[in-house]
Every structure is written in structure tokens, then in C-alpha cells.
Amino acid sequence: MDDMDKMVEIARFQYPAEAQTLIALLKSEGIECYLRNEYTSQLYASYVDVGGARVEILESDVPEALEIMKAGGYDIPEEDEEAEQIQVVAGWARHIPFLRNYTLEKQIVILFVIIAVLLVLLIFFGSQISSN
């Protein structure tokens, strides 16, 4: 492993279980993999889309991994292609000044917390008004 080699995302799946087949395929060909957001995507899957489980490999292994994926029937995204849902959330976050400095995952969690707090306040004050 080169000291300058970094981990890069090669595929993204909604659920970690869907990523296991690709990980097994890549590992069988000698490519080391890492599954990022495995637990986060499981915890928040039914509440908020955190970008899914991400399969990451060393940057130097990308060309070989793409060939393996193509041979295995996986769709290979274009370099500048990003998931439509992620583009929508990223677009919202650009208009909120205090969110611009955070990663997309943190932006989503912060938005989720803000919405939850607002709903709790709405319910609380709604119940106060209706009890009077």
C-alpha cells in the first residue's frame, strides 16, 4: 500500500446487505474493501436517507475494480454523476449558511434534528392552545 493512496468510494447502496455481494466479488479478486456508513444507514434507513452504505477501496485499485464490476454486471456511474436525491439535499443545504461547512451526511442529520425539534414544539404548543 502506498502511503499517499487514499480510500475512494466506488459504489453506493441503499442498504448494507446489498453491498455485501460487491464486496465479496472484489475481495475474491484480491481488492481490499471497506463499507462506510454501514450502521448509520441501518439506523436511519426508515427515517432519513444518509446517502446509503458506501463501498470504498484504495484509489490505486479503482481501474481494476471498475473492470471487475463491469464484468460482474454492475452499472458504472459516470465520474461527475451523482444520485438525484443527493443533489436535491445538497441544493437545499447550499441555501442554509450554517450548513455549508458540514459534510452531506452531517447536513442531513442536522436537518433531521431541526425538523424533529420543530415538530415537537408544534405539538407542544398545539396541545397548550387546545387545552385552554
Secondary structure, 3 states (H helix, E strand, C coil): CCCCCCEEEEEEECCHHHHHHHHHHHHHCCCCCEEECHHHHHHHCCCCCCCCEEEEEEHHHHHHHHHHHHHCCCCCCCCCCCCHHHHHHHHHHHCCHHHCCCCHHHHHHHHHHHHHHHHHHHHHHHHHHHHC
